[in-house]
Amino acid sequence: MLKKLKEKLTLERFKHLFTKEGFLTFLKAFYHSYAWVVILLFVLDIASKWSVQNNLEPGESVTIIPNFLEVTLVYNTGAAFGMGSDGSLLWRAIWIIISIVLSIGLSFFYWLKYENFNKLYRVGVIMMIAGAFGNLIDRAFYWENIVGFNGVIDWIQFIFGSYHFPTFNLADSSLVIGVIILILAMIIDLIKDAKKKKAQGVYDIEPAKLEEMRKAEEKENIATSNEQKVEDNEDK
């Protein structure tokens, strides 16, 4: 991972960015990386929150679909859907730290690995990044003495009979949908891998023989890795 990071942060790459060819390459990579989705979802989240904040009083509701969907202004100092919130400064500090770690960690991981991701994985991680950053802004900067209220602005309220689902926002939705997409991507990969193994007759091989083949493959991979290390040392 560190080697790949050094490759991405070379001075030559940085200088190339300021050339016409480099800038066009950057724009193309930016588009295909889906990083623009983060900006789009982030703007939509902030805009929707402040639209509700500027038009409703805390606790006030507007019915969109009777007995199903309402817009209700609520302030949340905890996690998504109001979890982990008792209004204390300690809990809010904990969630701010978690949001920072999640936002930066996911962004850094995506930057290093996105070339190895298919489209489904890219969209899933990108949506999680957008959701994490969206709520981080609220948790870190929306304080009583700054904006007149504390916590994350939640406004989407689903109703199922007499049950009111916890109020949430677009950032929460982005996080949850991102996780669901990643789970689906993993399931699809598992199914594809199972079909591939079936086509290769792996499941027809006796367990003992299969284990023997696995060990032989591991030895081959280790030998290849050692050869690569020797070549790298010789190049240095």
MIMARMAR-346570 format. One record per atom (N, C-alpha, C): residue number from 1; residue in one letter; x, y, z. Coordinates in steps of 0.2 Angstrom, whole numbers. Layout:
<recs>
REC   num   residuo      px      py      pz
REC   NUM         A       X       Y       Z
...
</recs>
This chain:
<recs>
REC   num   residuo      px      py      pz
REC     1         M       4      -6       0
REC     1         M       0       0       0
REC     1         M       4       6       0
REC     2         L      10       6       4
REC     2         L      14      12       4
REC     2         L      18      13      -2
REC     3         K      19       8      -6
REC     3         K      23       8     -12
REC     3         K      18      11     -17
REC     4         K      12       9     -17
REC     4         K       7      12     -22
REC     4         K       6      19     -20
REC     5         L       6      21     -14
REC     5         L       5      28     -12
REC     5         L      11      32     -15
REC     6         K      17      30     -14
REC     6         K      23      34     -16
REC     6         K      22      35     -24
REC     7         E      20      30     -28
REC     7         E      19      30     -35
REC     7         E      14      35     -37
REC     8         K       9      36     -33
REC     8         K       4      41     -34
REC     8         K       6      48     -32
REC     9         L      11      49     -28
REC     9         L      13      56     -25
REC     9         L      19      58     -28
REC    10         T      21      56     -34
REC    10         T      28      58     -37
REC    10         T      27      65     -39
REC    11         L      33      68     -39
REC    11         L      33      75     -41
REC    11         L      32      76     -49
REC    12         E      34      71     -53
REC    12         E      32      71     -60
REC    12         E      25      71     -61
REC    13         R      21      67     -58
REC    13         R      14      67     -58
REC    13         R      11      73     -57
REC    14         F      13      76     -51
REC    14         F      10      83     -49
REC    14         F      11      88     -54
REC    15         K      17      88     -57
REC    15         K      19      93     -63
REC    15         K      15      92     -69
REC    16         H      14      86     -71
REC    16         H      10      84     -77
REC    16         H       3      86     -76
REC    17         L       0      87     -70
REC    17         L      -6      89     -69
REC    17         L      -8      96     -72
REC    18         F      -3     100     -72
REC    18         F      -3     107     -74
REC    18         F      -2     108     -82
REC    19         T      -1     102     -85
REC    19         T      -1     103     -92
REC    19         T      -8     101     -95
REC    20         K      -9     103    -102
REC    20         K     -16     102    -105
REC    20         K     -18      95    -105
REC    21         E     -13      91    -107
REC    21         E     -14      84    -107
REC    21         E     -15      81    -100
REC    22         G     -11      83     -95
REC    22         G     -12      80     -89
REC    22         G     -19      82     -86
REC    23         F     -21      89     -87
REC    23         F     -27      91     -84
REC    23         F     -33      87     -87
REC    24         L     -33      86     -94
REC    24         L     -38      82     -97
REC    24         L     -38      75     -95
REC    25         T     -33      72     -93
REC    25         T     -32      65     -91
REC    25         T     -35      65     -84
REC    26         F     -34      71     -80
REC    26         F     -37      71     -73
REC    26         F     -44      71     -73
REC    27         L     -47      76     -78
REC    27         L     -54      76     -78
REC    27         L     -58      70     -80
REC    28         K     -54      66     -85
REC    28         K     -57      59     -87
REC    28         K     -57      54     -81
REC    29         A     -51      54     -77
REC    29         A     -51      50     -72
REC    29         A     -56      52     -66
REC    30         F     -57      59     -65
REC    30         F     -61      61     -60
REC    30         F     -68      59     -62
REC    31         Y     -70      59     -68
REC    31         Y     -77      57     -70
REC    31         Y     -78      49     -69
REC    32         H     -73      45     -71
REC    32         H     -74      38     -71
REC    32         H     -73      35     -63
REC    33         S     -70      40     -59
REC    33         S     -69      38     -52
REC    33         S     -75      39     -48
REC    34         Y     -80      42     -51
REC    34         Y     -87      44     -47
REC    34         Y     -86      48     -41
REC    35         A     -80      52     -41
REC    35         A     -79      56     -36
REC    35         A     -83      62     -36
REC    36         W     -86      64     -42
REC    36         W     -91      69     -43
REC    36         W     -97      68     -40
REC    37         V     -99      61     -39
REC    37         V    -105      59     -35
REC    37         V    -105      62     -28
REC    38         V     -99      62     -25
REC    38         V     -98      64     -18
REC    38         V    -100      71     -18
REC    39         I     -98      75     -22
REC    39         I     -99      82     -22
REC    39         I    -107      83     -23
REC    40         L    -110      80     -28
REC    40         L    -117      80     -30
REC    40         L    -121      79     -24
REC    41         L    -120      73     -21
REC    41         L    -124      71     -15
REC    41         L    -123      75      -9
REC    42         F    -116      78      -8
REC    42         F    -115      82      -2
REC    42         F    -119      89      -3
REC    43         V    -119      92      -9
REC    43         V    -123      98     -10
REC    43         V    -130      97      -9
REC    44         L    -133      91     -12
REC    44         L    -140      90     -11
REC    44         L    -142      89      -4
REC    45         D    -137      86       0
REC    45         D    -139      85       7
REC    45         D    -139      91      11
REC    46         I    -134      95      10
REC    46         I    -133     102      13
REC    46         I    -139     106      11
REC    47         A    -141     107       5
REC    47         A    -146     111       2
REC    47         A    -153     109       5
REC    48         S    -154     102       5
REC    48         S    -161     100       8
REC    48         S    -161     101      15
REC    49         K    -156     100      19
REC    49         K    -156     102      26
REC    49         K    -158     109      28
REC    50         W    -154     113      24
REC    50         W    -156     121      26
REC    50         W    -162     123      23
REC    51         S    -165     120      17
REC    51         S    -171     122      15
REC    51         S    -176     120      20
REC    52         V    -176     114      23
REC    52         V    -181     113      29
REC    52         V    -179     117      35
REC    53         Q    -173     118      37
REC    53         Q    -171     122      42
REC    53         Q    -174     130      42
REC    54         N    -174     132      36
REC    54         N    -176     139      35
REC    54         N    -184     140      34
REC    55         N    -187     134      33
REC    55         N    -195     135      32
REC    55         N    -199     131      37
REC    56         L    -196     128      42
REC    56         L    -200     124      47
REC    56         L    -197     126      54
REC    57         E    -201     125      59
REC    57         E    -199     126      66
REC    57         E    -197     119      69
REC    58         P    -193     119      74
REC    58         P    -191     112      76
REC    58         P    -197     108      78
REC    59         G    -198     102      76
REC    59         G    -204      98      78
REC    59         G    -210      99      73
REC    60         E    -210     104      69
REC    60         E    -215     105      64
REC    60         E    -215     100      58
REC    61         S    -221      98      56
REC    61         S    -221      93      51
REC    61         S    -225      96      45
REC    62         V    -223      93      39
REC    62         V    -227      95      33
REC    62         V    -228      88      29
REC    63         T    -235      86      28
REC    63         T    -237      80      25
REC    63         T    -235      80      18
REC    64         I    -232      75      15
REC    64         I    -230      74       8
REC    64         I    -235      69       5
REC    65         I    -235      63       9
REC    65         I    -240      58       7
REC    65         I    -243      56      13
REC    66         P    -250      57      14
REC    66         P    -254      55      20
REC    66         P    -252      48      23
REC    67         N    -251      48      29
REC    67         N    -250      42      33
REC    67         N    -244      38      30
REC    68         F    -239      41      27
REC    68         F    -233      37      24
REC    68         F    -227      42      25
REC    69         L    -227      48      22
REC    69         L    -221      52      22
REC    69         L    -222      59      24
REC    70         E    -218      61      29
REC    70         E    -218      68      31
REC    70         E    -211      71      31
REC    71         V    -211      78      31
REC    71         V    -205      82      32
REC    71         V    -206      85      39
REC    72         T    -201      83      43
REC    72         T    -201      85      50
REC    72         T    -194      87      52
REC    73         L    -194      93      55
REC    73         L    -187      96      57
REC    73         L    -185      93      64
REC    74         V    -180      90      64
REC    74         V    -177      87      70
REC    74         V    -170      88      71
REC    75         Y    -167      89      77
REC    75         Y    -160      90      78
REC    75         Y    -157      84      81
REC    76         N    -152      81      79
REC    76         N    -150      74      81
REC    76         N    -142      75      83
REC    77         T    -140      74      89
REC    77         T    -134      75      92
REC    77         T    -130      68      92
REC    78         G    -134      63      90
REC    78         G    -131      56      90
REC    78         G    -129      53      83
REC    79         A    -130      47      82
REC    79         A    -128      44      75
REC    79         A    -134      44      71
REC    80         A    -134      40      65
REC    80         A    -139      40      60
REC    80         A    -146      38      64
REC    81         F    -151      40      62
REC    81         F    -158      38      64
REC    81         F    -158      39      72
REC    82         G    -155      44      74
REC    82         G    -155      46      82
REC    82         G    -152      41      86
REC    83         M    -148      36      84
REC    83         M    -145      31      89
REC    83         M    -139      34      92
REC    84         G    -138      32      98
REC    84         G    -132      34     102
REC    84         G    -132      41     104
REC    85         S    -138      44     106
REC    85         S    -139      51     107
REC    85         S    -142      52     114
REC    86         D    -139      55     119
REC    86         D    -142      57     125
REC    86         D    -141      65     126
REC    87         G    -139      68     121
REC    87         G    -138      75     121
REC    87         G    -132      78     125
REC    88         S    -128      73     127
REC    88         S    -122      75     130
REC    88         S    -116      77     126
REC    89         L    -112      81     128
REC    89         L    -106      84     124
REC    89         L    -101      78     123
REC    90         L    -101      73     127
REC    90         L     -96      68     126
REC    90         L     -98      63     120
REC    91         W    -105      62     120
REC    91         W    -107      58     115
REC    91         W    -106      61     108
REC    92         R    -108      68     108
REC    92         R    -107      71     102
REC    92         R    -100      71     100
REC    93         A     -95      72     104
REC    93         A     -88      72     103
REC    93         A     -86      65     100
REC    94         I     -89      60     103
REC    94         I     -87      53     100
REC    94         I     -89      52      93
REC    95         W     -96      55      91
REC    95         W     -98      54      85
REC    95         W     -94      59      80
REC    96         I     -92      64      82
REC    96         I     -88      69      78
REC    96         I     -81      65      76
REC    97         I     -78      62      81
REC    97         I     -72      58      80
REC    97         I     -73      52      75
REC    98         I     -79      49      76
REC    98         I     -80      43      72
REC    98         I     -82      45      64
REC    99         S     -85      51      64
REC    99         S     -87      54      57
REC    99         S     -80      56      53
REC   100         I     -75      59      57
REC   100         I     -69      61      54
REC   100         I     -65      55      52
REC   101         V     -65      50      56
REC   101         V     -61      44      55
REC   101         V     -64      40      49
REC   102         L     -71      40      49
REC   102         L     -74      36      43
REC   102         L     -73      40      37
REC   103         S     -74      47      37
REC   103         S     -74      51      31
REC   103         S     -67      50      28
REC   104         I     -62      52      32
REC   104         I     -55      52      29
REC   104         I     -52      45      27
REC   105         G     -54      40      32
REC   105         G     -52      33      30
REC   105         G     -55      30      24
REC   106         L     -61      31      23
REC   106         L     -65      29      17
REC   106         L     -62      32      11
REC   107         S     -61      39      11
REC   107         S     -58      43       5
REC   107         S     -51      40       4
REC   108         F     -47      39       9
REC   108         F     -40      37       8
REC   108         F     -40      30       5
REC   109         F     -44      26       7
REC   109         F     -44      19       5
REC   109         F     -47      19      -2
REC   110         Y     -52      23      -4
REC   110         Y     -54      23     -11
REC   110         Y     -49      26     -16
REC   111         W     -46      31     -14
REC   111         W     -40      34     -18
REC   111         W     -35      29     -20
REC   112         L     -33      24     -15
REC   112         L     -28      20     -16
REC   112         L     -31      14     -20
REC   113         K     -37      12     -19
REC   113         K     -39       5     -22
REC   113         K     -45       6     -28
REC   114         Y     -47      12     -29
REC   114         Y     -53      12     -34
REC   114         Y     -51       9     -41
REC   115         E     -45       9     -43
REC   115         E     -43       6     -49
REC   115         E     -45      -1     -49
REC   116         N     -45      -4     -44
REC   116         N     -46     -12     -43
REC   116         N     -53     -13     -42
REC   117         F     -57      -8     -41
REC   117         F     -65      -9     -40
REC   117         F     -68      -9     -46
REC   118         N     -74     -13     -47
REC   118         N     -78     -12     -52
REC   118         N     -83      -7     -51
REC   119         K     -88      -5     -55
REC   119         K     -92       1     -54
REC   119         K     -97       0     -48
REC   120         L     -99      -6     -47
REC   120         L    -103      -7     -41
REC   120         L    -100      -5     -34
REC   121         Y     -94      -8     -34
REC   121         Y     -90      -6     -28
REC   121         Y     -88       1     -27
REC   122         R     -87       4     -33
REC   122         R     -85      12     -33
REC   122         R     -91      16     -31
REC   123         V     -97      14     -33
REC   123         V    -103      18     -31
REC   123         V    -105      17     -24
REC   124         G    -104      11     -22
REC   124         G    -105       9     -15
REC   124         G    -101      13     -10
REC   125         V     -94      13     -11
REC   125         V     -90      17      -7
REC   125         V     -91      24      -7
REC   126         I     -92      27     -13
REC   126         I     -93      34     -14
REC   126         I     -99      36     -11
REC   127         M    -104      33     -11
REC   127         M    -110      35      -7
REC   127         M    -109      35       1
REC   128         M    -105      30       3
REC   128         M    -103      30      10
REC   128         M     -99      36      12
REC   129         I     -94      38       7
REC   129         I     -90      44       9
REC   129         I     -94      50       9
REC   130         A     -99      51       4
REC   130         A    -103      57       4
REC   130         A    -108      57      10
REC   131         G    -110      52      12
REC   131         G    -115      52      18
REC   131         G    -111      54      24
REC   132         A    -104      51      25
REC   132         A    -100      52      31
REC   132         A     -98      60      31
REC   133         F     -97      63      25
REC   133         F     -95      70      25
REC   133         F    -101      74      27
REC   134         G    -107      72      24
REC   134         G    -113      76      25
REC   134         G    -114      77      32
REC   135         N    -114      72      36
REC   135         N    -116      72      43
REC   135         N    -110      75      47
REC   136         L    -104      74      45
REC   136         L     -98      77      48
REC   136         L     -99      85      49
REC   137         I    -101      88      44
REC   137         I    -102      95      44
REC   137         I    -107      97      49
REC   138         D    -112      94      49
REC   138         D    -117      96      55
REC   138         D    -115      95      62
REC   139         R    -112      89      63
REC   139         R    -109      87      69
REC   139         R    -104      92      72
REC   140         A     -99      94      67
REC   140         A     -93      98      69
REC   140         A     -95     105      69
REC   141         F    -100     108      65
REC   141         F    -100     115      65
REC   141         F    -107     118      67
REC   142         Y    -112     113      68
REC   142         Y    -119     116      70
REC   142         Y    -120     116      77
REC   143         W    -118     122      80
REC   143         W    -118     123      88
REC   143         W    -123     129      89
REC   144         E    -126     128      95
REC   144         E    -131     133      97
REC   144         E    -128     141      96
REC   145         N    -122     142      98
REC   145         N    -119     148      98
REC   145         N    -117     151      91
REC   146         I    -117     146      86
REC   146         I    -115     147      79
REC   146         I    -121     148      75
REC   147         V    -125     143      75
REC   147         V    -131     143      70
REC   147         V    -138     143      73
REC   148         G    -138     143      80
REC   148         G    -144     143      84
REC   148         G    -147     137      86
REC   149         F    -144     131      84
REC   149         F    -146     125      86
REC   149         F    -140     120      86
REC   150         N    -141     114      89
REC   150         N    -136     109      90
REC   150         N    -137     103      86
REC   151         G    -132     100      83
REC   151         G    -133      93      80
REC   151         G    -135      93      72
REC   152         V    -136      87      70
REC   152         V    -137      86      63
REC   152         V    -145      87      62
REC   153         I    -146      90      56
REC   153         I    -153      91      54
REC   153         I    -156      85      51
REC   154         D    -161      82      54
REC   154         D    -164      77      51
REC   154         D    -171      79      49
REC   155         W    -174      76      43
REC   155         W    -180      79      41
REC   155         W    -185      74      37
REC   156         I    -182      68      35
REC   156         I    -186      63      32
REC   156         I    -190      59      37
REC   157         Q    -196      59      37
REC   157         Q    -200      55      42
REC   157         Q    -205      50      38
REC   158         F    -204      44      39
REC   158         F    -209      39      36
REC   158         F    -213      36      42
REC   159         I    -220      35      40
REC   159         I    -225      33      44
REC   159         I    -228      26      42
REC   160         F    -228      21      46
REC   160         F    -231      15      45
REC   160         F    -237      14      50
REC   161         G    -243      15      48
REC   161         G    -248      15      53
REC   161         G    -247      20      59
REC   162         S    -246      17      65
REC   162         S    -245      21      71
REC   162         S    -238      21      72
REC   163         Y    -234      18      68
REC   163         Y    -226      18      70
REC   163         Y    -223      24      65
REC   164         H    -219      28      69
REC   164         H    -215      33      65
REC   164         H    -208      31      65
REC   165         F    -206      30      59
REC   165         F    -199      28      58
REC   165         F    -194      33      60
REC   166         P    -188      32      63
REC   166         P    -184      37      66
REC   166         P    -182      42      60
REC   167         T    -182      49      61
REC   167         T    -181      54      56
REC   167         T    -174      53      54
REC   168         F    -173      55      48
REC   168         F    -166      54      45
REC   168         F    -165      59      39
REC   169         N    -159      59      36
REC   169         N    -158      64      31
REC   169         N    -155      61      25
REC   170         L    -153      64      19
REC   170         L    -150      61      13
REC   170         L    -143      58      15
REC   171         A    -140      61      19
REC   171         A    -133      58      21
REC   171         A    -134      51      24
REC   172         D    -139      51      29
REC   172         D    -140      44      32
REC   172         D    -142      39      26
REC   173         S    -146      41      21
REC   173         S    -149      37      16
REC   173         S    -143      35      12
REC   174         S    -138      40      10
REC   174         S    -132      38       6
REC   174         S    -128      33       9
REC   175         L    -127      34      16
REC   175         L    -123      29      20
REC   175         L    -126      22      19
REC   176         V    -132      21      21
REC   176         V    -136      15      21
REC   176         V    -136      12      14
REC   177         I    -138      16       9
REC   177         I    -138      13       2
REC   177         I    -131      11       0
REC   178         G    -126      15       2
REC   178         G    -119      13       0
REC   178         G    -117       6       3
REC   179         V    -119       5       9
REC   179         V    -118      -2      12
REC   179         V    -121      -7       9
REC   180         I    -128      -6       7
REC   180         I    -132     -11       4
REC   180         I    -129     -13      -3
REC   181         I    -126      -8      -7
REC   181         I    -123      -9     -13
REC   181         I    -117     -13     -12
REC   182         L    -113     -12      -7
REC   182         L    -107     -16      -6
REC   182         L    -108     -23      -5
REC   183         I    -114     -24       0
REC   183         I    -116     -31       1
REC   183         I    -118     -35      -5
REC   184         L    -122     -31      -9
REC   184         L    -124     -34     -15
REC   184         L    -118     -36     -20
REC   185         A    -113     -31     -20
REC   185         A    -107     -32     -24
REC   185         A    -104     -39     -22
REC   186         M    -103     -39     -15
REC   186         M     -99     -45     -13
REC   186         M    -103     -52     -14
REC   187         I    -110     -51     -14
REC   187         I    -114     -57     -15
REC   187         I    -113     -59     -22
REC   188         I    -113     -54     -27
REC   188         I    -113     -56     -34
REC   188         I    -106     -59     -35
REC   189         D    -101     -56     -32
REC   189         D     -94     -59     -33
REC   189         D     -93     -66     -31
REC   190         L     -97     -67     -25
REC   190         L     -97     -74     -22
REC   190         L    -100     -79     -27
REC   191         I    -106     -77     -30
REC   191         I    -110     -81     -35
REC   191         I    -105     -82     -41
REC   192         K    -102     -77     -44
REC   192         K     -98     -78     -50
REC   192         K     -92     -82     -48
REC   193         D     -89     -82     -42
REC   193         D     -84     -86     -41
REC   193         D     -86     -93     -40
REC   194         A     -92     -94     -37
REC   194         A     -95    -101     -36
REC   194         A     -96    -104     -43
REC   195         K     -99    -100     -48
REC   195         K    -100    -103     -54
REC   195         K     -94    -104     -58
REC   196         K     -89    -100     -57
REC   196         K     -82    -101     -60
REC   196         K     -79    -108     -58
REC   197         K     -79    -109     -51
REC   197         K     -76    -115     -48
REC   197         K     -80    -121     -51
REC   198         K     -87    -120     -51
REC   198         K     -91    -126     -54
REC   198         K     -89    -128     -61
REC   199         A     -88    -123     -65
REC   199         A     -86    -124     -72
REC   199         A     -80    -127     -73
REC   200         Q     -75    -126     -68
REC   200         Q     -68    -128     -68
REC   200         Q     -68    -135     -65
REC   201         G     -74    -137     -62
REC   201         G     -74    -144     -59
REC   201         G     -71    -144     -52
REC   202         V     -70    -138     -49
REC   202         V     -67    -138     -42
REC   202         V     -71    -142     -37
REC   203         Y     -78    -142     -38
REC   203         Y     -82    -145     -33
REC   203         Y     -83    -153     -34
REC   204         D     -80    -155     -40
REC   204         D     -80    -162     -41
REC   204         D     -73    -165     -38
REC   205         I     -69    -161     -36
REC   205         I     -62    -164     -33
REC   205         I     -63    -166     -26
REC   206         E     -60    -171     -24
REC   206         E     -60    -173     -17
REC   206         E     -57    -168     -13
REC   207         P     -60    -167      -6
REC   207         P     -57    -162      -2
REC   207         P     -49    -162      -1
REC   208         A     -47    -168       0
REC   208         A     -40    -169       1
REC   208         A     -36    -167      -5
REC   209         K     -38    -169     -11
REC   209         K     -34    -166     -17
REC   209         K     -35    -159     -18
REC   210         L     -41    -156     -16
REC   210         L     -42    -149     -16
REC   210         L     -37    -145     -12
REC   211         E     -36    -148      -6
REC   211         E     -31    -145      -1
REC   211         E     -24    -145      -3
REC   212         E     -22    -151      -6
REC   212         E     -16    -152      -9
REC   212         E     -14    -146     -15
REC   213         M     -20    -145     -19
REC   213         M     -19    -140     -24
REC   213         M     -18    -133     -21
REC   214         R     -22    -132     -16
REC   214         R     -22    -125     -13
REC   214         R     -15    -124     -10
REC   215         K     -12    -129      -7
REC   215         K      -5    -128      -4
REC   215         K       0    -127      -9
REC   216         A      -1    -131     -15
REC   216         A       4    -130     -21
REC   216         A       3    -123     -24
REC   217         E      -3    -120     -24
REC   217         E      -4    -114     -27
REC   217         E      -1    -108     -22
REC   218         E      -1    -109     -15
REC   218         E       2    -105     -11
REC   218         E       9    -105     -11
REC   219         K      12    -111     -12
REC   219         K      20    -111     -13
REC   219         K      22    -107     -19
REC   220         E      18    -108     -25
REC   220         E      19    -105     -31
REC   220         E      19     -97     -30
REC   221         N      14     -95     -27
REC   221         N      13     -88     -25
REC   221         N      19     -85     -21
REC   222         I      21     -89     -16
REC   222         I      27     -86     -12
REC   222         I      33     -86     -16
REC   223         A      34     -91     -21
REC   223         A      40     -91     -25
REC   223         A      40     -85     -30
REC   224         T      34     -84     -32
REC   224         T      33     -78     -37
REC   224         T      35     -71     -34
REC   225         S      32     -71     -27
REC   225         S      33     -65     -23
REC   225         S      41     -64     -22
REC   226         N      44     -69     -20
REC   226         N      51     -69     -19
REC   226         N      55     -67     -25
REC   227         E      53     -69     -30
REC   227         E      57     -68     -37
REC   227         E      56     -60     -38
REC   228         Q      50     -58     -37
REC   228         Q      48     -51     -38
REC   228         Q      52     -46     -34
REC   229         K      53     -48     -27
REC   229         K      57     -44     -22
REC   229         K      65     -44     -25
REC   230         V      67     -50     -27
REC   230         V      74     -50     -30
REC   230         V      75     -45     -35
REC   231         E      70     -45     -40
REC   231         E      70     -41     -46
REC   231         E      70     -33     -44
REC   232         D      66     -32     -39
REC   232         D      65     -25     -36
REC   232         D      72     -23     -33
REC   233         N      75     -27     -29
REC   233         N      81     -25     -26
REC   233         N      87     -24     -31
REC   234         E      87     -28     -37
REC   234         E      92     -28     -42
REC   234         E      91     -21     -46
REC   235         D      84     -19     -47
REC   235         D      83     -13     -50
REC   235         D      85      -7     -46
REC   236         K      85      -7     -39
REC   236         K      87      -2     -35
REC   236         K      95      -1     -35
</recs>
